[in-house]
């Protein structure tokens, strides 16, 4: 952090000179950032990166303030410094937040660093803009004062000039076009300045600036003309000449002659003579106009070559396209054609032009809108000017309705390439190069449908010479090759082509075979080939979605897009991505054949928000599949119907029916057989038939292993961890779950992560790792949100409520529970049972004992109807806990009666637990039995039970129950004749364990009862 200290010292010196109080505040905030970054425990390298960015920001602030010679700054500069300090405070908050992070944070996706960097970049851009405006005002004043001196120098030169320099006296100076704000082109500007300043005097620079329409070529050239170093070097001999109206070499000569004040005959010779002598900087903008026509190109290149021989002339030529004129020795290194801007630079342009409010800056519509403009500076600038009068949501709607025609300023009769995005793109699309190259226009039409472009090795029957067509598009800069070798067009160009030159179906039809072949590899998802398959599928998905959407709109008779959309939804679901908007559209299609309707229905089942909705869709699919006699689809519909049933008995009937069909279909359906066995195992688990569940899980894994379906084996093993947990094998359960997580991440199986995180949260809760359990639960919720599954998300919210109760945060627990209730207003019987049981628990810890009793008794009746023995045990435990809580505050007779009732509930729970061999609930029952005996006055028996429970909870690693029983033993020690030291040791042991687990309620209990020394 040594460099940070130097930057601060340098800025302090500048502050003392300028006397700006707000800079002192900036320095203090920056110092805190540097100190906090040194001690960050989590994401240390990210904190250091952010601190380095702060250091670079301080250097820029220092540089800008050094350039400012006026003590009293403008209100704009002062306000931008205030906003910069606000951004530094956001950075400081992020860096300080890393001080107490634990290892689980690494698994949680975060945006803190990105938000901090973006806030700092936005504030710095605003500051630099204000400083540039301030300096421009000062520069104009300086130039005004120097005008008289320069005129006197010109008079002296005129009087002493020879025959050649007499021509120089003919040159007229004109006011340059206004300097436009330049963003995102710092590297290009620096490269141009370096080429000019490093060129020898006898051989000045000849530079060509290439780029597509609207890429900012003119703006970059103007920034060079207005740069202080160029003003000092060339003075008034800086010329910006637009070639837009020059259709030939003669027109170009006339344009230059008119600009420098030369009229009459022999213009070409007189212009060349006039340009000799003084050091000149000449920009020929839009040079493609006189150069583009093939019948004029040779003569235009000849004249340009003559200009380039002038040893006093520094020449910059800007051209639309990617091809340089011949006959000129261009200064090296030659600049690459200007590319589109990144989102940060686009934001800077938009903010500088529009002066966005904080609310607009933070809106989700702005980045969405800017992404549509794809970093084309002209498009961003025009849109920003429009945003002065219209809201961003309104502009978004106009784009979707009118496309590129919506992005323009001025009246319809005065539009040109600088005021209309449509006109700018049209000039490139209708260029002679495009017109004279066979297949170039058709390739552009095809690319308009393919946002992710085409690969380097691409074949299509419509193109006899694809390399030549590709070259033409690249030369016109209507498309470019990215690092991955794919040829792409920018979004506004694609939009323009689709709007004005929609591709014919002849170009689209050959894509059908390619996309159908791609659907066949979707079945490899979940195998060792998952990464490779996903790379191929995800790369093409944007293209597939675009092509299918276009066909659904314009080629009604084509049905293959319906099948493609339905099949690719499996890939989206696997990667935890939301369904395509096209899925809903194809669902409403009236042209789909019956088989396609079944396929669509089955994908809708996977996306349905509730079991009831899934069941309805499955029955519709079964009915149609029976009519068309499609056994694979019928088997899948039966499987999904069984999976949607909450009742394990009803579910098993449908699952076994599906399994029977898959068995008859043969070995090609081994993976589907595995799915059936897996879900049968899950349903057996909910019946507390653990041995049966493990048997089915083993059969499922055998099927998955035979097909190499790793994801299926992983999810099955995760369900097995629930059984291990209930068998008292908590450490094994956690080890298996973590290994599943590792494998899942290694093959990018994001669709299984929700199940794994969910399982880990339950295991960590039982083991007493509450903080980590809460974080795993949060991750599970994130993935359920991505899947769009309200019932699953609501269930995880209820688990979150359970964890927060153990942590002692009752208010947060209530908030999580209420949110779960809002997510699923209509529940299945099983979901309703779980919800009522948790309502009973929450009511108990809130002290609403009557409500807790009512909820628990209602849930017991429901659990008996559903044959849910495990839930009945859990509910009797809740009733027992409620009685014990009430006994603490009751008078002696009532307290004994309540304790006796709790004891009866505990014994009943033990009896029920013995029937299902559930170690997890057994430890709960032992804990409750010991505490009930203690409350009823059976101290000796309570001591034996609690001692046994402490030992076995430690063996099973059920630390939550372990801590509860340690607290109960401490209470028992208080009632015995134990020494004061023994009593203190008992409470300290319970307190230490409760603190280590983060069990807030127990910690508070221990701290109240811990004897004084």
Number of C-alpha atoms within 10 A of each C-alpha: 13 7 11 20 14 14 20 21 13 15 24 16 12 19 19 12 13 18 13 17 11 15 24 17 14 21 20 12 18 25 19 15 26 23 15 22 27 16 14 20 19 18 17 16 13 17 26 19 15 24 26 18 16 23 23 15 19 23 18 17 22 21 14 16 19 15 12 17 12 12 10 11 16 13 10 15 19 19 14 20 24 17 19 25 23 17 24 25 20 17 28 24 15 22 31 18 15 21 17 9 13 12 10 12 15 11 10 13 9 10 9 16 18 14 15 20 19 14 21 24 21 19 21 23 21 23 23 17 21 21 22 17 15 17 17 14 10 14 13 11 11 11 13 10 11 11 11 10 10 13 11 11 10 12 11 10 16 16 10 9 14 11 8 13 18 18 20 22 16 17 17 14 13 14 9 14 13 10 16 13 16 18 20 18 17 10 8 16 17 11 14 22 16 12 19 21 14 11 15 11 14 10 15 24 28 23 23 25 26 28 24 25 30 24 21 25 24 21 21 23 23 22 19 23 26 18 15 12 13 19 16 10 15 15 16 19 21 23 22 21 21 19 24 16 12 20 18 20 22 16 16 26 21 17 17 23 22 15 17 20 14 18 13 7 8 8 17 17 10 17 24 18 17 22 24 19 18 15 20 22 25 22 25 23 22 23 23 24 22 23 24 20 16 12 10 15 18 16 16 27 18 16 18 21 16 13 20 21 15 20 18 19 24 23 23 23 23 24 27 26 25 21 17 17 21 14 15 18 13 17 17 11 10 15 14 12 21 21 17 20 19 14 16 18 21 26 24 24 24 23 19 18 19 17 16 16 10 8 8 14 17 12 13 12 16 17 16 13 18 22 16 19 25 20 25 26 26 24 27 28 24 20 25 26 16 20 19 13 10 12 12 21 16 10 21 19 13 15 19 12 11 14 20 26 17 20 25 24 18 11 8 10 6 9 16 15 16 17 20 24 29 25 19 20 20 17 15 20 23 12 16 14 19 21 13 11 16 17 21 25 22 19 21 26 21 22 25 29 26 23 22 20 24 19 15 12 7 9 12 12 9 14 16 12 12 18 13 15 21 22 16 26 27 21 22 26 24 25 24 21 16 11 7 8 13 16 22 23 25 22 18 23 27 25 24 23 23 19 15 12 15 18 21 13 13 10 16 18 12 14 13 17 10 10 19 15 10 17 18 10 15 19 15 17 24 27 19 15 15 22 17 12 20 24 10 13 20 15 13 19 20 15 20 24 21 16 21 25 20 19 20 19 9 13 14 11 10 16 18 17 23 26 19 18 25 26 20 24 23 19 22 19 18 20 21 21 18 14 23 14 11 19 17 13 13 23 19 12 14 8 14 19 12 14 18 18 23 27 20 25 23 24 21 21 22 19 18 17 17 19 19 16 14 22 20 14 23 25 16 15 26 22 14 17 23 12 11 14 13 14 16 16 20 24 23 25 29 25 28 25 27 28 25 21 20 18 19 21 16 14 21 21 16 23 26 18 16 25 25 14 20 25 15 10 14 10 14 11 17 22 23 23 26 29 24 30 26 29 25 28 28 25 24 21 20 19 20 22 16 23 15 17 24 22 15 22 27 20 18 28 25 18 24 26 17 13 17 19 23 23 25 23 23 26 24 27 24 27 23 23 26 22 24 23 24 23 18 23 20 24 19 15 25 23 13 19 27 17 14 23 21 11 15 21 13 12 19 18 23 18 22 23 24 26 22 24 24 24 25 29 29 24 27 25 23 23 24 27 21 24 20 18 26 23 19 26 25 20 22 24 23 17 22 23 17 17 24 18 19 18 22 23 24 24 21 23 25 24 24 26 28 21 26 22 22 21 23 18 15 18 13 14 23 21 14 20 24 16 15 24 18 11 16 20 9 13 15 15 15 16 17 16 23 15 20 21 23 23 21 27 27 23 19 22 18 14 13 14 20 13 16 24 21 14 23 26 19 15 24 22 13 19 22 12 10 18 17 19 20 19 22 23 24 20 27 23 26 26 25 27 23 25 24 25 19 17 23 15 10 14 9 11 10 14 20 19 16 24 28 21 17 30 25 16 25 29 18 15 27 21 14 19 23 12 11 18 17 20 22 22 24 24 24 25 27 24 26 31 27 27 31 31 22 24 25 21 16 13 19 12 14 23 19 11 20 26 16 16 25 22 12 17 25 15 15 22 19 28 22 24 23 29 27 21 26 25 25 25 24 23 19 22 21 19 13 11 9 12 11 14 10 14 22 20 16 22 26 20 15 26 25 14 22 27 17 13 22 19 26 17 17 23 22 14 15 23 13 10 17 17 15 6 6
